[in-house]
Amino acid sequence: MRKHIAPILLTVTLALTASMAWAQAKDALYKSLGGKKAIMAVVDLFVGNCAMDPKISSFFAADVKDPKKLAKFKTNLVNQICEAAGGPCKYTGKSMKEAHAGMGVSGADFDALVGDLVAALDKAGVKPADKMALLGVLGPMKSDIVEK
């Protein structure tokens, strides 16, 4: 009976080790970005960029004018980026398709938005590899956002 315990313990130990390594890898981007506080700083910069960008500011005008809407928008954005980066946050807002339905967002609008995000990431000092990784996990949302 004892000779069967060692292989079982080894299997359990390897499974736990692999699970812990996967969990560490899963939140590596979140940690490398600097956690939730750093993501909040990027979101503040990003929203400011979008509000000042004549190409897309009209999409954000109502939110920027209303402090409650702006706070909710920023919270949703922080949680979305945090979750996408492997952090502990949970995005509970609308789906991207639902949130952008009827807005008429074009590919050029989306590209301007990405440019504003990149500028915010650069200003916040996000490392190029982390910037690319984040854009890689957020990029697939384009098909749910662009309507024309």
N, C-alpha and C positions, 0 to 999 in steps of 0.2 A: 504494500500500500504506500509506503514512503517513497518508493521510486516513481510513483505517479504524481506526487505532490510537487516535486521540483519542476517538471515540465509545465505544470499548471501555473505555478508561481512565476516562472519565466514568461509564459504567455501573457499573464495578467500584467506583469511589470512592463513588458514591451508595449502592450496595448495602452497602458496609462502614459508611458513616455511618449508614444506617438501622438496620443490625444493632446497632451500638454504642448508638444512641439507645434501641432497644428493650431492650437488656440493662440500660441505666441505669434505664429506667422499671420494668423487672421487679423490680429490687432496691430501688427507691425507698422502699417502705414499710419494708423491713428496715433500711435505713440511717436512716430517719426515727425508727424506734423506738429506735435506739441500738445496733443490732447484737446479737450473741449474748449479750454480758454483760448488757445491759439486759433482754433476754428472759428470761434466767435469774433476774434479780431479780423480774420480774413473776411468773414461775412459782412462785418461793418464796412470794411473797405470796398468790398464787391458791390454791396447795395448802393453805396455812395457813388461808385463808378457808373453803375447802371442809371441812377437818377440823373447824373450829369451828362450822359451819353445821348446826344441828339438823335442818334439812329434808333435807340430803343427806349428812351426815357418815358415815352407815352404809355408803354406797357406797365410802368411802375408808378405812374402819377397818382392814382387813387390811393395806393398803399402808402406812399411817401407823405401824402397830405394828412392822413389819419394815424395818429400815434398808436392806437390800439391795433389797427391793421398792420402797421409797420412792425410792431413788436411781434405779432403772430407770424408774419411773413419771415422775419429773421429767425425766430425760434424754429419754425418748420425747416428753414434752410440749414440752420446749424445741425439740427437732428438728422436731416437727410445726408449731409456731408459726413457727419460723425458716423452714422450707421454704414454708409458706403465705404468709409475708410476702415471699417472693422471695429469701431468703437462701441461702447456700451449703450449708446443712444438708440431710440426707436422713433423712426419717422411715422407720424400718424396722420399726416395731411392727405389730401386727395391724391389720386394717381396723377402722373404727369399728363396723361391723355385727358383726363377729366378737368384738371386745373387749367389746361391751355385750350380747351375746346372752344372754338368760335373766335379765338383771338387773332387768327390770321397770321401767325408767326411764320416768317419765311426762313429759308436757309441762311440768307444774309443777316437776318435778325439774330438767328441762333449763333452765327459766327461772331457777331458783334458782342453778344453776351459772353461767349467763351473768351473773347479778347479782354473783356472787362474783368473776368475771373482771373485770367492769366496775369493781368496787371496787378490785381489785388494780391495774388500769390507771390509775385515778384517783390512787391513793396513790403510784404510781410517777411520776406527772406526765406521762403520755402525753397528747399533744395530742388534742383532740376529733376532729379529722379523721382522725388515725391510728387512734384507737380505733374509729371507725366503719368505716374501711377494713378493719381487722383482723377486726372482728365480721362484716363482709360476706363475708370469705373463709372464715371458720370456720362461719358460720351454716348453710350448706347441709349440714353434717354432722348436723344435727338429725334428719333423716329416717332416718339409719342408727343413731342412738342411742336415740331414743324408741321404746318398744315398746307403750305404752298411753296 
